Amino acid sequence: MGKCKWEPKITIDKVWGNSTTSSYTVTDNGRCMCAQDNIPVVEKAQRNVSSIPFYAFNNVTAIGADRVNTVWMSHDNTTEYFDGSAWTAANIAPYDNVNHTSAPYPSVNSSSKGFAVSAGNYLFAATTEYGLASMNASVNPKSWTYYETINSAIPTQKLNDVYAESDTRAWIATKDFGLIKFDAPNTWTLFNSSNTTMHSNNISCLTADHSGNIWMGNDIGFAVLSNGSVVEYMVGLVHSIACDNENNIWAATDDGLKRWNPSTNVMEYFGTETSGINTSTVLSLVADRNGKLWIGTNAGLYTYEGGKIVKVTPANEYQVGLVINHLCVDQNNRLWMATDKGVAVLTPQ
């Protein structure tokens, strides 16, 4: 097939229909020279494991683990943490400044769409309606600090995800406002279509590569912010994004799994025909401490290791749930899963 240019708003992986053996090479000037080159066929495999611990909850929206192995989870507008023996409520209850503009402000619980923790164990939570919440997770009792439009310069309260660069700096994915850099106590820097080449301001997810560049998923693909400039890769809606030990960027999409290699400028597409994944809808990604990539889909859990994708099937899979919305790894390398039926934890073999 002939070469094609990388142009804004072109969904490149759709050029070849349902092809699962396409690679994309991007030149330094931002253009894409596309050729239908074969990529290695990933071996299909499956690993059965025994029943895994499971905690039943409804509507789990986010999960994260802090530096002392406390696991945080939001469901049904309730936030709880697990200290190894029990779940304890630590609700995010900021002022409701949407319907009330004068004191006293009633407390309203808000669920988080994303948790992030810094090296110093500062926890950040991105909420859908009430802005950013944070706390020193090492201190008891647990107490949130809230950043809303009523008490800070945050430009919006509708947040989708957060990434903690340090104890005092966090990057925030927003709904329709773009990307925010937050420097405590009250400095907010906005990156969006008005001051960068970004084409979508609805940022869904965040990660960082080994050089500290910020990668973001949105409703048309994913992008990297480096030295104030944005470079985009149009692959469709991205639900989750992750960086592996080799600095590859992985994107979970409704059209399979994408892997971008920044050093070779090659993007690979893992589809249903050859990859071993039995669904095109990939929802969540996380790289563990041993370099293994975990893949959550609407049809169960997978892992990528040793050049192949493996289906991980616990004996109680239908109790755990097949829809894996979010993933995180704790300090002991245990995998925590937010599913459509609750929270599950897997200790990798």
GICOR-V978414 format. One record per residue. N is the residue number from 1. RES is the residue in one small letter. PHI is phi in radians with two decimals (* if undefined). PSI is psi in radians with two decimals (* if undefined). OMEGA is omega in whole degrees, -180 to 180 (999 if undefined). Layout:
n = [N N]
res = [RES RES]
phi = [PHI PHI]
psi = [PSI PSI]
omega = [OMEGA OMEGA]
This chain:
n = [1 2 3 4 5 6 7 8 9 10 11 12 13 14 15 16 17 18 19 20 21 22 23 24 25 26 27 28 29 30 31 32 33 34 35 36 37 38 39 40 41 42 43 44 45 46 47 48 49 50 51 52 53 54 55 56 57 58 59 60 61 62 63 64 65 66 67 68 69 70 71 72 73 74 75 76 77 78 79 80 81 82 83 84 85 86 87 88 89 90 91 92 93 94 95 96 97 98 99 100 101 102 103 104 105 106 107 108 109 110 111 112 113 114 115 116 117 118 119 120 121 122 123 124 125 126 127 128 129 130 131 132 133 134 135 136 137 138 139 140 141 142 143 144 145 146 147 148 149 150 151 152 153 154 155 156 157 158 159 160 161 162 163 164 165 166 167 168 169 170 171 172 173 174 175 176 177 178 179 180 181 182 183 184 185 186 187 188 189 190 191 192 193 194 195 196 197 198 199 200 201 202 203 204 205 206 207 208 209 210 211 212 213 214 215 216 217 218 219 220 221 222 223 224 225 226 227 228 229 230 231 232 233 234 235 236 237 238 239 240 241 242 243 244 245 246 247 248 249 250 251 252 253 254 255 256 257 258 259 260 261 262 263 264 265 266 267 268 269 270 271 272 273 274 275 276 277 278 279 280 281 282 283 284 285 286 287 288 289 290 291 292 293 294 295 296 297 298 299 300 301 302 303 304 305 306 307 308 309 310 311 312 313 314 315 316 317 318 319 320 321 322 323 324 325 326 327 328 329 330 331 332 333 334 335 336 337 338 339 340 341 342 343 344 345 346 347 348 349]
res = [m g k c k w e p k i t i d k v w g n s t t s s y t v t d n g r c m c a q d n i p v v e k a q r n v s s i p f y a f n n v t a i g a d r v n t v w m s h d n t t e y f d g s a w t a a n i a p y d n v n h t s a p y p s v n s s s k g f a v s a g n y l f a a t t e y g l a s m n a s v n p k s w t y y e t i n s a i p t q k l n d v y a e s d t r a w i a t k d f g l i k f d a p n t w t l f n s s n t t m h s n n i s c l t a d h s g n i w m g n d i g f a v l s n g s v v e y m v g l v h s i a c d n e n n i w a a t d d g l k r w n p s t n v m e y f g t e t s g i n t s t v l s l v a d r n g k l w i g t n a g l y t y e g g k i v k v t p a n e y q v g l v i n h l c v d q n n r l w m a t d k g v a v l t p q]
phi = [* -1.27 -1.49 -2.42 -1.48 -1.54 -2.05 -0.99 1.21 -1.66 -1.47 -1.06 -1.24 -1.52 -1.05 -1.85 1.14 -1.69 -1.01 -1.98 -2.25 -1.93 -2.25 -2.21 -1.92 -1.88 -1.40 -1.13 -1.52 1.64 -1.40 -1.94 -1.73 -1.78 -2.46 -1.49 -1.72 -1.24 -2.03 -1.03 -1.24 -1.47 -1.18 -1.40 -2.72 -2.55 -2.17 -1.61 -2.20 -1.22 -0.99 -1.96 -0.99 -2.55 -2.18 -1.39 -2.50 -1.80 0.94 -1.26 -1.80 -2.85 -2.59 -2.76 -2.16 -1.62 -1.34 -1.95 1.20 -1.40 -1.79 -1.92 -2.61 -2.05 -2.71 0.83 1.09 -2.10 -1.97 -2.36 -2.21 -2.02 -1.70 1.86 -2.29 -2.68 -1.59 -2.21 -1.23 -2.51 -1.09 -1.51 -2.26 -1.36 -1.11 -1.54 -1.66 -1.43 -1.79 -2.25 -2.02 -2.33 -1.23 -1.45 -1.62 -1.28 -1.38 -2.32 -1.16 -2.30 -1.52 -1.68 -1.71 -2.87 -1.99 -2.54 -2.27 -1.56 -1.08 -1.56 1.21 -1.52 -1.76 -2.08 -2.27 -1.70 -1.81 -1.39 -2.27 -2.12 1.40 -1.78 -2.12 -2.56 -2.80 -1.44 -1.26 -1.51 -1.78 -2.05 -1.26 -1.27 -2.50 -1.51 -1.85 -1.93 -2.14 -2.18 -1.14 -1.38 -2.26 -2.64 -1.67 -1.04 -1.37 -2.70 -1.83 -1.65 -2.01 -1.99 -2.90 -2.61 -2.25 -1.66 -1.41 -2.72 -1.14 -2.07 -2.29 -2.36 -1.87 -2.19 -1.58 -2.00 -1.55 1.34 -1.94 1.60 -1.83 -2.04 -1.77 -1.88 -1.99 -1.09 -1.62 -2.78 -1.99 -2.19 -1.99 -1.82 -2.13 -2.70 -1.20 -1.47 -2.26 -2.42 -1.53 -1.03 -1.75 -2.27 -1.72 -1.65 -1.55 -1.71 -2.76 -2.47 -2.74 -2.31 -1.59 -1.21 -1.65 1.54 -1.22 -1.63 -1.89 -2.37 -1.73 -2.53 -1.48 -2.19 2.77 -2.42 -2.62 -2.15 -1.82 -2.41 0.95 1.46 -1.87 -2.01 -2.07 -1.97 -2.30 -1.51 -2.22 1.63 -0.98 -1.94 -1.54 -2.66 -2.46 -2.57 -2.01 -1.62 -1.16 -1.70 1.23 -1.33 -1.82 -1.90 -2.21 -1.62 -2.26 -1.38 -2.18 1.64 -1.84 -2.01 -2.24 -1.94 -1.81 -1.11 -1.34 -1.88 1.00 -2.13 -1.96 -2.02 -2.06 -1.83 -1.78 -1.34 -1.28 -2.17 -1.47 1.66 -1.50 -1.58 -2.55 -1.52 -1.63 -1.80 -1.91 -2.61 -2.51 -2.76 -1.74 -1.54 -1.37 -1.82 1.54 -1.44 -1.68 -1.81 -2.23 -1.76 -2.29 -1.52 -2.35 1.93 -1.84 -2.32 -2.42 -1.99 -2.70 1.05 1.41 -2.43 -1.74 -2.12 -1.41 -1.83 -2.08 -1.30 -1.07 -1.87 -1.00 -1.31 -1.27 -1.12 1.88 -1.60 -1.60 -1.75 -1.32 -2.52 -2.36 -2.63 -2.16 -1.60 -1.18 -1.67 1.19 -1.36 -1.66 -1.87 -2.14 -1.68 -1.98 -1.23 -2.08 2.66 -2.08 -2.20 -2.33 -2.13 -1.64 -1.05 -1.40]
psi = [2.58 3.02 2.72 2.73 2.61 1.92 2.64 2.47 0.24 2.21 1.65 -0.70 -0.11 -0.13 -0.61 0.41 -2.12 0.34 2.40 0.23 0.81 2.53 2.66 2.22 2.18 2.24 2.92 -0.43 0.17 -0.17 2.69 2.10 1.83 2.32 2.55 1.43 2.50 2.50 2.76 2.34 2.27 2.29 2.30 2.34 2.89 2.46 2.17 2.37 2.84 3.02 2.47 2.63 2.47 2.43 2.11 2.13 2.79 2.54 0.91 2.11 -0.35 2.71 2.52 2.76 2.36 -3.00 -0.19 0.39 0.35 2.28 2.28 2.47 2.48 2.42 2.46 0.78 0.35 2.38 2.32 2.73 2.61 2.08 0.22 -0.27 -0.54 2.74 2.34 2.37 2.39 1.15 2.49 1.86 1.24 3.03 2.45 1.56 0.20 -0.82 -0.20 2.23 0.01 2.63 2.66 2.56 2.22 2.55 2.41 2.15 2.46 2.42 2.72 2.55 -0.21 2.43 2.60 2.57 2.44 3.04 -0.53 0.21 0.57 2.23 2.34 2.47 2.24 2.09 2.80 -0.41 -0.42 0.48 -2.64 2.41 2.56 2.80 2.78 1.83 -0.17 -0.14 2.46 2.53 2.82 2.23 2.18 2.53 2.34 2.46 1.85 2.99 -0.37 -0.41 0.14 3.13 0.27 2.28 -0.25 2.72 -0.03 1.72 2.62 -0.49 2.94 2.55 2.24 1.94 -0.62 -3.06 -0.44 0.05 2.26 2.59 2.38 2.24 2.21 2.84 1.90 0.00 -0.07 -2.62 2.36 2.35 2.12 2.13 1.99 2.51 -0.35 0.77 2.15 2.10 2.20 2.34 2.06 -2.88 -0.22 -0.40 0.11 -3.09 0.17 2.36 -0.28 2.34 0.03 1.56 2.19 -0.53 2.82 2.64 3.12 2.58 -3.04 -0.30 0.00 0.08 2.50 2.18 2.43 2.47 2.63 -2.88 0.03 -0.05 -2.53 2.86 2.80 2.40 2.03 2.11 0.65 -0.09 2.61 2.30 2.29 2.67 1.96 1.76 0.21 -3.13 2.25 2.14 -0.58 2.67 2.49 2.68 2.25 -3.08 -0.36 0.21 0.31 2.55 2.19 2.42 2.26 2.10 3.04 -0.04 0.78 -2.94 2.32 2.48 2.18 2.19 1.79 -0.46 -0.52 -0.10 0.72 2.34 2.32 2.57 2.11 1.81 -2.99 -0.41 -0.68 -0.17 -0.36 -0.14 2.25 0.19 2.69 -0.24 1.79 2.22 -0.54 2.64 2.55 2.49 2.28 -3.04 -0.14 0.14 0.07 2.37 2.24 2.44 2.04 2.36 -3.09 0.16 0.54 -2.98 2.45 2.87 2.60 2.06 2.49 0.52 0.18 2.71 2.28 2.32 2.24 2.01 1.81 2.71 -0.50 0.69 -0.70 -0.41 -0.77 -0.68 2.53 -0.36 1.90 1.68 -0.71 2.69 2.58 2.83 2.32 -3.06 -0.35 0.21 0.33 2.48 2.15 2.34 2.25 1.95 3.10 -0.16 -0.09 -2.61 2.31 2.69 2.31 2.25 1.93 2.54 *]
omega = [-178 -178 179 -180 173 -179 178 174 173 177 -169 -175 175 -177 -177 178 -176 -178 177 -179 -179 172 -175 179 -177 -180 -175 -178 174 177 -180 174 -169 177 -178 179 179 170 -178 176 -178 -178 176 -180 179 178 176 178 179 179 -178 179 -173 179 -174 173 175 170 176 -174 -179 176 179 -180 -179 -171 178 175 168 -178 -178 -176 175 175 175 -179 177 176 180 175 -177 -176 -179 -180 -177 174 -180 -179 173 -169 171 -173 -179 175 176 -179 176 -177 -176 -177 178 -179 -1 -179 179 178 179 178 179 175 178 172 180 174 174 -179 -179 179 179 177 168 -176 176 178 177 -179 -176 -174 -168 171 -174 173 179 175 167 -172 179 -174 173 -2 -179 -177 -178 165 -173 175 179 179 -178 -175 178 180 176 -172 179 177 -178 -173 -179 -177 179 175 -178 177 179 178 -175 178 177 175 -170 174 -177 171 172 178 180 -177 179 168 -179 173 -178 11 -173 176 -175 -180 -173 173 180 -175 -180 -178 173 178 180 -178 176 178 179 -175 -173 -172 -175 167 176 177 -175 178 180 176 -178 177 -177 172 177 -174 175 180 175 -173 177 174 -178 -180 177 -179 -179 173 -174 176 -172 -178 -177 -177 179 -180 -176 -179 -176 176 -179 -176 180 178 171 177 180 180 177 -175 174 179 176 -176 180 175 -180 178 -177 -177 -180 -177 179 174 -180 -177 177 -178 -174 -172 -174 -172 -175 175 -173 179 176 -174 177 -170 -172 -178 169 175 -178 -173 176 178 180 177 176 -171 177 -178 173 178 175 -173 178 173 176 180 178 178 179 177 -175 173 179 -175 175 -179 180 -175 -176 171 -180 -178 -178 -177 -177 -173 -177 180 170 -180 180 -175 177 178 173 -179 177 -174 170 -175 179 -179 180 -177 178 179 -179 173 -176 178 999]
